[in-house]
Amino acid sequence: MASDPLPTAFFGQSFTQDTEKLTIVKADLVPPTGLTPTYQFIPALANGAESIFLALVLKVQRNQDQSADSQLVITPFEMSLEYRFQKWQRKYVCQIEVYQDDTLSTYPNPNLI
């Protein structure tokens, strides 16, 4: 049987859900002190969508299930340099891998995890 971590393991201890909504508390996305490698997320009145999404990906990546039967894996980030918009920028790439017992779908199905 595949592993099925509790949502609080991915989204923080304050996570709640019902049939219509889910709640993720921004403070739960702040990394613990002394985390290596480290990143910074500061909850604000109006964090940007990409900032919140990246903090969420980093939180899930940090707390993802490491067992052999995990169906969702976020690979470690790989960094490179890329010249864009007349300047050098760091480019970080990771993959989201989904494993499902399904031979018919052409897209991953969240209900099969």
Summary of the structure (lengths in Angstrom):
residues: 113
radius of gyration: 16.4
end to end distance: 11.0
largest distance: 50.7
contacts: 220
relative contact order: 0.15
helix: 24%
strand: 21%
